[in-house]
Amino acid sequence: MSQTITQTETISLREAINQALREELERDDDVVIWGEDVGESGHVSNITEGLYDDFGAERVRDAPLAENGFVGAGVGAAATGLRPVVDIMYADFFGVACEQMLNQMTKMHYMFGGQLTVPLVVRASEGAGLSAAAQHSKTTHTFLSHMTGSKVVTPGTPAAAKGLMKSAIRSDDPVFFLENKRTYTMKDEVPTDEDFTVPIGEASVERAGEDVTVVATQAFVGDSLELAEQLEGDVSVEVIDPRSLYPLDHETIAESVKKTGRLVVADESPLSYGTHAEIISRVNETAFYYLDKPPQRVGWPDTPVPSAPTLENEVMPGRDELQRAIERIA
């Protein structure tokens, strides 16, 4: 974290993001929020609750159901002086705005020789577990990490969510901010200091351990901490939340693996060609000779999210899969 923490309060991850948005709206008149149902209704997940009432439609504005249009407007606004936070609502809808993100937002700084910046935050909820079917449940952060020219953050705790949102808004680079739906009600201690931020690209060791390193993202952070407590006495589990995937703090992960000799990567994105592979590959490059057992992956099978809750539960990775992965190498 970027400064000494003095006072904290226990709030949910949802409240932490709302608090970060409020503080940044108050701090900087150039910060605006656009998106689907972010105004009077306060967002489908209550992320922007109360902000419209306090800052008005000039700062917190509902957008039509046209992601390519309002993301494009956000790119233009960012390039000409504002700091927009654009809300996509569900990460699956990134596909509608892909041209604006892939060819405009992430490339303009380079195409204009660094003469302009695009300080734009694009945020959305992602992940399964709420029976929202295939088009409202996909985890997209691996896909977004391939858009070089942007940053990708995936907070796993309320404190990380608040601190990363504030850093994202203050960043001169475009940032994708991805929240897992199952983390919204997670509660923990969060600094009350309005200057509190979390640096993008800095992992957090959430729990120290000696036997196995678990690199966990989003909802898997809470799952890993609960499981580590359960296994204490049999297996000592170190839990690391990378907090941002691009840039990735691979040094912290490598140092942990050098201590434990074992690695499990738990991330809800698809198993193939993704976040798991990137983290394991970097460990192989920097700490291969410290590994005592093959690294393990816990993630989503290579299939769309089923509509039927029973099928969704069947394929959704969780604590049971994580425990089996730990036990295979402990």
C-alpha angles and dihedrals in degrees: 000000000000099000145014112287115228112165128020139182132202110247138147125261088250091055091045092058092046089050092050092050092049093049093049093047088053094044099048127031090202092068113100134169123219129173151094113322094343092128129065094348092055095228131295088271095038091247094138098034112153096005096103091051093051102038104025134221094300090067103025111038135174115231129206120256091271109107094179089056102048095038087053089049088051091052091052093045092050092048090053101047114288128107104222126189104206117198117210092178096210121035091222087073092065085092091069091056097038096116092054091049101039100040105025117021097044098038109039095086089057098038090056094046094251093302092125136032131210107216094183129144117203111190133182143156118250141175140068134263101094098080091246093142131232100307095053103036112055123123107226108171095105090054091049092049088066091065097093113206094051138075126234123207128185112181119204100186135042092247091052090048094054096042095044094047091054091047091047093053091048093047118105089212124076112263131199109212113197124188124188110230093226092060098060094093095041109120130204143138114298126184114251094207108116089214092057112123137162115223114241109242098031119114124212127224097219094181130012119229143161110213111045134017114217115192103198132179132203113326091008089068091068091040091052094049092050092047092047089055090049093050095044109128093031102047127012106218125196112205121204125186107199088198091193125045097192110063093027122203095222092160093069090048093048093050090052092050090050086059100042103029091214134085136195121178114202116188130144095225120103114291098231124080095350154092094321092053093047094052093045091046092054091049089051089053096048108023107019096127091054093060114105096181135023113275116255131220129212115187150110117313116242095269137096117263108271120238096221111083092221091055092043090054090048095059101029113108117230146140095316092056090045093051092050090050091052093047092051091064106021 
